Amino acid sequence: VNDEHPSAEESDNDRGWRHWFRRGLNKLGRTNPSNRHGRDINLRLAVTVADLTDGVRKVIAVKRWATCPSCSPDVVECDICHGSNRIEVRDTLNVEVPAGAKYGSKLRLVGKGSVLQGGSKPGDLYLDLEPAELPGFRRDGADIHGTCLISADLARKGGHVTITLARGPVKIRVPERTCIGDRFRLRGQGLPVGPDGASGDAYLSVKVEG
């Protein structure tokens, strides 16, 4: 009498049937990837006034889901993506901001979004243009707020001082007997808004040295 237990090892024939069965299930449940649109990605891109005026090329890094390069119709379970048909990648992209673009507008990079799990065409990447931080200033919509540092002699006698704003250096007239806390309003020296070229204003609070 053979008291040995039957072998628990899978035979070649069993493995063949399991492989065929799983392939059939995958094909039945898989939608044609070319008919599916992937997920769009929305990001913010900080640009200066000079960038909008002159145009600029920027290099950005984007994390997204891309099609797994190791997958094929004959692969039942890929060792790289484990059957999801996608992998996470970090892409470096060159972005062209055209001259004349406006804050609040969007740039669209076709096919630079993510693919869906199970396979699809890639979505698109959308970049919202927003103002870059201006050191020493606070934004309030299209207006900017900051300080204007002048000497005690200039505050007493009056004259001119040059300060760098969003559009570059600006020469400001300082009246005689200007006091600490006085505020200058420079119309049109804020951030550009709207398609008509209108801009916000710059507000500068006076500080006196010494």
C-alpha positions in Angstrom: 0.0 0.0 0.0 1.3 3.4 -0.9 0.9 5.7 2.1 2.5 8.7 0.4 0.3 11.8 0.1 -0.4 13.0 -3.5 2.1 15.7 -4.6 0.9 19.3 -4.0 3.1 20.5 -6.9 1.3 21.9 -9.9 1.7 20.0 -13.1 2.7 21.5 -16.5 -0.8 20.7 -17.8 -2.4 22.5 -14.8 -0.2 25.6 -15.3 -1.1 25.7 -19.0 -4.8 25.6 -18.3 -4.5 28.3 -15.6 -2.5 30.5 -18.0 -5.1 30.1 -20.7 -8.0 30.8 -18.3 -6.5 34.0 -16.9 -5.7 35.3 -20.4 -9.3 34.8 -21.4 -10.6 36.7 -18.4 -8.2 39.5 -19.0 -9.3 39.9 -22.6 -13.0 39.8 -21.6 -12.6 42.4 -18.9 -10.3 44.7 -20.8 -11.7 47.7 -22.7 -9.8 48.8 -25.8 -7.3 51.3 -24.4 -7.5 53.5 -27.5 -11.2 54.3 -26.6 -10.4 55.6 -23.1 -9.2 59.1 -22.3 -6.8 59.3 -19.4 -6.8 61.6 -16.4 -6.0 65.3 -17.0 -3.5 67.0 -14.7 -3.9 70.7 -13.5 -0.9 72.5 -12.1 0.1 76.2 -11.5 3.0 77.8 -13.2 4.4 81.0 -11.7 5.6 83.6 -14.2 6.7 87.2 -13.9 5.4 90.2 -15.8 8.5 90.1 -18.0 7.8 86.4 -18.8 4.3 87.4 -20.0 5.5 90.4 -22.0 8.5 88.8 -23.8 7.6 85.1 -23.6 9.8 82.5 -21.9 10.7 78.9 -21.9 10.5 77.1 -18.5 11.5 73.6 -17.5 9.1 71.9 -15.1 9.0 68.4 -13.4 5.7 66.5 -13.5 4.8 63.3 -11.7 2.2 61.3 -13.7 1.1 57.7 -14.6 2.5 56.4 -17.9 1.9 53.2 -19.9 4.0 50.3 -18.6 6.7 49.6 -21.2 6.9 46.0 -20.2 3.3 45.1 -20.8 1.9 43.4 -24.0 -1.2 41.4 -24.9 0.6 38.1 -24.2 1.7 39.1 -20.7 -0.7 37.8 -18.0 0.8 39.6 -15.1 3.7 42.0 -15.6 6.3 41.9 -12.9 6.8 45.7 -13.2 3.2 47.0 -12.9 1.5 43.9 -11.6 -1.3 44.0 -14.1 -2.2 47.7 -13.8 -0.7 48.5 -17.2 0.8 51.7 -15.9 3.8 53.0 -13.9 4.4 56.2 -12.1 7.1 58.4 -13.7 8.6 61.9 -13.2 8.9 63.7 -16.5 10.9 66.9 -17.2 9.1 69.1 -19.7 10.0 72.2 -21.6 7.1 74.7 -21.5 6.8 77.7 -23.9 4.9 80.6 -22.4 4.0 82.8 -25.4 4.6 86.5 -25.5 1.4 88.4 -24.6 -0.1 85.7 -22.4 -2.1 86.8 -19.4 -2.4 85.9 -15.8 -5.2 83.4 -15.3 -4.9 81.9 -18.8 -4.2 78.2 -19.3 -1.5 76.4 -21.3 -2.4 72.9 -22.6 0.2 70.2 -23.2 -1.6 67.4 -25.1 -0.8 63.9 -24.0 1.2 64.9 -21.0 -1.4 63.8 -18.4 -1.8 60.4 -16.8 -3.1 57.1 -18.2 -5.8 55.1 -16.4 -5.3 51.8 -14.6 -5.8 49.0 -17.1 -4.6 51.1 -20.1 -5.8 54.2 -21.9 -4.7 57.2 -23.9 -2.9 59.7 -21.8 -4.8 62.7 -20.6 -3.6 66.3 -21.0 -1.6 68.7 -18.8 -3.0 72.1 -18.0 -0.9 74.9 -16.6 -2.6 77.9 -14.9 -0.4 81.0 -15.2 -0.2 82.8 -11.9 2.0 85.7 -10.7 5.4 84.8 -9.3 6.2 86.0 -5.8 7.6 89.5 -5.8 10.1 89.8 -2.9 9.1 92.5 -0.4 5.5 92.8 -1.7 2.1 91.5 -0.8 -0.4 90.7 -3.5 -4.1 91.8 -3.3 -5.6 90.7 -6.5 -3.9 92.7 -9.2 -2.6 95.2 -6.7 0.7 95.0 -4.9 1.6 96.4 -1.5 5.1 97.2 -0.2 7.3 99.8 1.4 9.4 102.6 0.1 12.6 103.2 2.1 14.0 106.8 1.9 16.6 108.8 3.8 15.6 111.5 6.3 17.1 114.2 4.1 15.0 113.1 1.1 11.9 113.0 3.3 12.6 116.5 4.5 13.7 118.2 1.2 11.8 116.0 -1.4 13.3 114.6 -4.5 13.2 111.2 -6.3 13.9 107.6 -5.5 14.0 104.5 -7.7 12.3 101.3 -6.6 11.9 98.0 -8.4 8.3 96.9 -9.0 6.6 94.2 -11.0 7.4 95.8 -14.3 10.9 96.8 -13.4 12.6 99.9 -11.9 10.3 102.9 -11.4 11.4 106.5 -10.5 9.1 108.0 -7.8 8.8 111.6 -6.9 9.0 112.2 -3.1 7.3 115.5 -2.0 8.8 117.8 0.6 8.1 116.9 4.3 7.1 113.4 3.5 6.4 111.5 6.8 6.7 107.9 8.0 3.5 106.0 7.1 2.6 108.2 4.1 1.5 106.1 1.2 2.2 106.4 -2.5 -0.2 105.0 -5.1 1.3 104.2 -8.5 -1.5 103.6 -11.0 -0.9 100.8 -13.5 2.3 99.5 -11.7 0.6 96.3 -10.3 0.0 93.1 -12.1 -1.6 92.9 -15.6 -5.2 91.7 -15.7 -7.7 91.1 -18.5 -7.2 91.0 -22.2 -7.2 94.8 -22.6 -3.8 95.2 -21.0 -5.1 96.9 -17.9 -3.1 96.5 -14.7 -3.5 96.9 -11.0 -1.8 99.5 -8.8 1.2 99.6 -6.5 0.8 100.9 -3.0 4.0 101.9 -1.1 4.2 102.9 2.6 7.0 105.2 3.4 9.7 104.2 5.8 12.5 106.7 6.8 16.1 105.5 7.4 17.8 106.6 10.6 
